[in-house]
């Protein structure tokens, strides 16, 4: 059966490009559904869903808003309307990929729409802004940003090739849309696990053990977007149990570091959903800072023990008063966890950096960290202390056994 690719763009200014993409999709044997979000004038080509319908679906009055349109006034209704229309089509299996195109304004609008669509559904953003900082557009979703190189303003020998490439990529994604995100046949389920570079040996051992027990694992680099993406997959039902092994995002939230999630929901979602979870404060004894001058310690942290995680990533050890705030924030977030939660303390160090002999070993800070976690941990959470480092095989084996017990009990 032919697949259907939704094409989202301002069809008043990019109608020729959208129609070219439609022709390319149809030439490959699939179908295109054109969705207009242009507000400057009428669509330059026939569309399947017009701007007025999008605005109305988003809760706005198209006659009033389009009489004297402004991007600020119309934008929120376009985003909400396109999100609802396209998400409904995805859930009804009526579209199988989304190709959007735009400049900075169009990219901002279209990417907000894409962020509302499920993981695994094909999303391509052809954009003039794709060679810069794409974090505001991609955020935590699997959006493929494709640089248009030239402006998306008129057809020419170069733009036709770029548009054809984008159409081909969207068709390829659509034809794989039947492979939904699900555990393989025979798997007992999918576990989400956070990781940091200072925990990787332990994470690899945990993955092997989970696989041996019949579980699949999705691992997330816990440097801001990673933990948030894991928790969004919990909400979408992709992940049904959690080994939250790295909590550096919480430490960096407290001190505005490189790994900060900037999300008050971080470390609360599994508890709110009642998912089984084992938590380790891996990597939370230090923070990560991005340096402007490579290999030069910031003045404010020259009196701390520190390492250069890379020439431009600086990792200072938190002192007793500093780390107390991290422990307090962790326990505050965990107040949402009422069941099936075990917090495991590796008393010989929460990362490779802070085990005995490590460059950030500091027993005084460890003691304050652990004592604060003990005293403030919600009563509903089981706190277990093991005399190992966070990467020690024995620690990982106990963590894996514990999570499997929580899942299967």
C-alpha positions in Angstrom: 0.0 0.0 0.0 1.3 3.5 -0.8 2.5 5.5 2.2 1.4 9.1 2.9 3.9 11.8 3.7 2.5 15.1 5.2 4.2 18.2 3.9 4.0 21.1 6.3 5.0 24.6 5.1 3.8 28.2 4.4 2.3 27.4 1.0 1.8 31.1 0.2 5.6 31.7 0.0 6.8 28.1 -0.5 4.0 26.7 -2.7 6.3 25.9 -5.6 8.7 24.0 -3.4 5.9 22.1 -1.7 4.3 21.1 -5.0 7.7 20.0 -6.3 8.1 17.8 -3.2 4.6 16.4 -3.8 5.6 15.4 -7.4 8.8 13.7 -6.1 6.9 11.7 -3.5 4.3 10.7 -6.1 7.0 9.7 -8.6 8.3 7.3 -5.9 4.9 5.7 -5.6 3.6 7.3 -2.4 1.2 10.1 -1.7 1.6 13.6 -0.2 -0.8 15.5 2.0 -0.1 19.3 1.9 -0.8 21.2 5.1 -0.7 25.0 4.8 0.4 27.3 7.6 1.0 30.4 5.6 -0.6 33.6 6.7 0.8 36.2 4.3 -1.6 35.4 1.4 -3.5 32.6 -0.3 -1.8 29.3 -1.0 0.1 29.3 -4.3 -0.9 25.6 -5.0 -3.8 23.4 -4.1 -3.6 22.1 -0.5 -5.4 19.4 1.4 -5.6 21.2 4.8 -5.7 25.0 4.6 -4.5 27.6 7.1 -8.1 28.4 8.3 -8.7 24.8 9.2 -5.4 24.7 11.1 -6.2 27.9 13.0 -9.8 26.7 13.8 -8.5 23.4 15.1 -6.1 25.3 17.3 -8.9 27.2 18.9 -8.7 30.5 16.9 -11.0 32.5 14.7 -9.4 32.4 11.2 -11.5 35.2 9.9 -10.5 37.6 12.6 -6.9 36.4 12.8 -6.2 36.5 9.1 -7.9 39.9 8.5 -4.7 41.6 9.7 -2.4 38.7 10.5 0.7 38.9 12.7 3.1 36.0 13.4 2.8 36.7 17.1 -1.0 36.6 17.0 -1.6 33.7 14.7 1.5 31.5 15.6 0.1 29.8 18.8 -3.1 28.8 17.0 -1.1 27.4 14.0 1.1 25.4 16.3 -1.7 23.9 18.4 -3.9 23.3 15.4 -1.2 21.5 13.3 -0.1 19.5 16.4 -3.7 18.2 16.9 -4.4 17.5 13.2 -1.1 15.7 12.5 -1.1 13.8 15.8 -4.6 12.5 15.1 -3.5 11.5 11.6 -0.5 9.6 13.1 -2.6 7.8 15.6 -5.1 6.9 12.9 -2.3 5.6 10.7 -3.2 8.0 7.9 0.2 9.6 7.6 3.6 7.8 7.9 6.2 10.6 7.9 6.3 14.4 8.0 8.4 16.7 5.8 8.5 20.3 6.8 10.4 23.2 5.3 11.1 26.7 6.4 13.4 29.6 7.3 13.9 30.6 10.9 10.2 31.4 11.5 8.9 28.4 9.6 11.5 26.1 11.3 10.4 27.4 14.8 6.7 26.7 14.0 7.2 23.4 12.3 9.6 22.0 14.8 7.2 22.8 17.7 4.6 20.7 15.8 7.1 17.9 15.3 8.0 17.8 19.0 4.4 16.8 19.7 4.6 13.7 17.5 5.6 10.3 18.8 9.2 8.9 18.8 9.9 6.7 15.8 7.5 8.6 13.5 9.6 10.0 10.7 10.3 13.8 11.0 12.4 15.8 8.6 12.9 19.5 8.9 14.4 21.0 5.8 15.7 24.4 7.1 17.9 27.3 6.4 18.8 27.2 10.1 20.1 23.7 10.2 23.8 24.6 10.2 23.6 26.5 13.4 22.4 25.6 17.0 19.6 23.2 16.4 18.8 22.5 20.1 15.8 24.8 20.2 14.3 23.0 17.2 15.2 19.4 18.0 14.9 19.5 21.8 14.4 15.9 22.9 12.7 14.5 19.8 14.0 12.5 16.9 13.8 15.3 14.4 16.2 15.1 11.4 17.4 18.6 10.6 18.5 19.0 6.9 20.4 22.1 5.8 18.9 23.6 2.7 22.1 25.5 2.0 20.3 28.1 -0.2 17.2 29.9 0.8 14.0 28.0 0.3 12.7 30.6 -2.1 12.1 29.5 -5.7 13.1 26.5 -7.7 16.5 26.2 -9.3 18.9 23.4 -10.3 20.3 23.3 -6.8 17.1 23.6 -4.8 15.3 20.9 -6.9 18.1 18.4 -6.0 17.9 19.3 -2.2 14.1 19.1 -2.3 14.2 15.7 -4.1 16.7 14.4 -1.5 14.4 15.5 1.3 11.4 13.8 -0.4 13.4 10.6 -0.9 14.4 10.6 2.8 10.8 11.1 3.9 9.6 8.3 1.6 12.3 6.0 3.1 11.2 6.8 6.6 7.5 6.3 5.7 8.2 2.9 4.3 9.7 1.8 7.6 6.8 3.2 9.6 5.4 -0.2 10.2 8.3 -1.0 12.4 7.0 0.6 15.6 9.1 1.1 18.7 8.4 -2.1 20.6 10.4 -4.8 22.3 11.6 -7.7 20.2 9.6 -10.9 20.2 10.4 -12.8 23.3 11.7 -9.8 25.2 10.3 -9.3 28.7 10.2 -5.5 28.3 12.3 -2.4 27.7 14.3 -0.7 30.5 15.5 2.9 30.3 19.0 3.6 31.8 20.9 6.8 32.2 24.7 6.8 31.8 27.7 9.2 32.0 31.2 8.7 30.7 32.4 8.2 34.3 30.0 5.2 34.6 30.3 3.6 31.2 32.0 0.4 32.4 29.2 -0.2 34.8 26.5 0.6 32.2 28.0 -1.9 29.8 27.9 -4.6 32.5 24.3 -3.7 33.3 23.2 -3.9 29.7 24.8 -7.4 29.4 23.0 -8.6 32.6 19.6 -7.2 31.5 20.0 -8.9 28.1 20.8 -12.2 29.8 17.7 -11.8 31.9 15.5 -11.2 28.7 15.2 -7.5 28.8 16.1 -4.8 26.2 17.7 -1.6 27.3 17.6 2.0 25.9 20.5 4.0 27.3 20.5 7.8 27.6 23.5 10.1 27.9 22.4 12.0 31.0 23.7 15.5 30.0 20.5 17.4 29.9 18.3 16.2 27.0 19.1 12.5 27.8 17.2 12.2 31.1 14.3 14.3 29.7 14.0 12.0 26.6 14.0 8.9 28.8 11.2 10.3 30.8 9.2 11.3 27.7 9.5 7.7 26.6 8.1 6.6 29.9 5.1 8.8 29.3 4.7 7.4 25.8 4.8 3.8 27.1 8.0 2.8 25.4 9.9 2.4 28.6 8.3 0.5 31.5 11.1 0.3 34.1 14.1 2.4 34.9 17.7 2.1 36.1 18.5 5.8 36.7 22.2 5.3 37.0 23.5 8.8 36.4 22.2 11.9 38.3 24.7 14.4 37.1 21.8 16.3 35.5 20.5 17.1 39.0 23.9 18.4 40.3 24.2 20.6 37.2 20.6 21.8 37.6 21.5 23.1 41.1 24.7 24.8 39.8 23.7 25.6 36.2 26.2 23.3 34.7 26.6 21.8 31.2 24.6 18.6 32.1 21.6 20.5 33.5 18.2 19.3 32.5 16.5 22.6 33.3 13.4 20.5 34.0 11.6 20.4 37.3 10.0 17.1 36.2 13.4 15.3 36.0 13.5 12.4 38.4 9.7 12.6 39.1 8.1 10.9 36.2 8.7 7.2 37.0 7.4 7.9 40.5 4.3 9.6 39.2 3.6 6.8 36.8 4.4 4.1 39.4 7.1 2.5 37.3 9.7 0.2 38.9 12.9 2.1 39.3 16.4 1.7 40.8 18.3 4.9 41.3 22.0 5.6 41.8 23.4 9.1 42.3 26.1 8.4 39.7 28.2 11.4 38.7 26.4 13.8 41.1 29.6 14.5 43.2 30.9 16.9 40.5 29.5 19.3 38.0 30.4 19.9 34.3 31.2 23.4 33.0 31.9 24.4 29.4 35.1 26.3 29.1 35.7 29.3 26.9 39.4 28.8 27.2 40.5 25.2 26.8 42.3 23.6 29.8 42.0 26.7 32.0 40.2 26.3 35.3 37.6 29.1 36.1 38.7 31.4 38.9 35.7 30.4 41.0 36.7 26.8 41.1 40.5 26.9 41.3 40.3 26.0 45.0 38.4 22.8 44.2 39.7 19.4 43.2 39.0 19.2 39.5 39.6 17.3 36.3 39.3 18.3 32.6 36.9 15.8 31.3 37.9 17.1 27.9 39.9 20.3 26.9 36.7 22.3 27.1 34.7 20.4 29.7 35.7 21.2 33.3 34.6 19.0 36.2 35.1 20.4 39.7 34.3 18.3 42.8 31.6 19.7 45.0 32.5 20.6 48.5 30.4 19.6 51.6 28.1 22.6 51.6 27.7 22.5 47.9 26.9 18.8 47.7 24.4 19.0 50.5 22.2 21.1 48.2 22.4 18.4 45.5 21.3 15.7 47.9 18.4 17.9 49.1 17.2 18.5 45.6 17.4 14.8 44.7 15.2 13.8 47.7 12.8 16.6 47.0 12.2 15.4 43.5 11.8 11.8 44.8 8.8 12.7 47.0 6.6 11.7 44.1 7.8 8.0 44.3 5.5 6.0 46.4 6.2 2.5 45.4 8.6 0.2 43.5 11.6 2.5 44.1 15.0 1.6 45.5 17.8 4.1 45.9 21.2 2.5 46.0 24.3 4.2 47.5 27.7 3.1 46.4 29.7 4.0 49.5 33.1 3.7 47.8 32.3 6.5 45.3 29.5 7.5 43.0 31.7 7.6 39.9 35.1 6.6 38.5 36.4 10.0 39.6 35.6 9.7 43.3 36.5 6.1 44.2 39.6 5.8 46.5 42.6 7.0 44.5 40.4 8.8 42.0 41.2 12.5 41.1 38.0 13.7 42.9 38.0 11.4 45.9 36.8 13.4 49.0 35.5 11.4 52.0 34.3 14.5 53.8 32.0 15.5 50.9 30.9 11.9 50.4 29.9 11.7 54.1 27.8 14.9 53.9 26.2 13.7 50.6 25.3 10.3 52.0 24.1 11.6 55.4 21.8 14.2 53.7 20.4 11.5 51.4 19.8 9.2 54.4 18.1 11.9 56.5 15.9 13.4 53.8 15.0 10.3 51.7 11.2 9.9 51.5 10.0 7.1 53.8 8.3 5.4 50.8 11.7 4.7 49.1 13.9 1.8 50.1 17.5 3.1 50.7 20.2 0.5 50.3 23.9 1.1 51.0 26.6 -1.1 49.4 30.3 -0.9 50.1 31.3 -0.7 46.5 32.1 1.9 43.9 29.4 2.8 41.4 31.1 0.8 38.6 32.0 -2.2 40.6 30.6 -5.4 39.1 29.0 -6.4 42.4 27.2 -3.1 42.7 25.8 -3.3 39.2 24.8 -7.0 39.7 22.8 -6.1 42.8 21.2 -3.1 41.1 20.1 -5.3 38.1 18.8 -8.0 40.4 16.9 -5.4 42.4 15.2 -3.9 39.4 14.2 -7.2 37.9 12.7 -8.2 41.3 10.7 -4.9 41.3 9.5 -5.6 37.8 8.5 -9.2 38.3 7.1 -9.1 41.8 
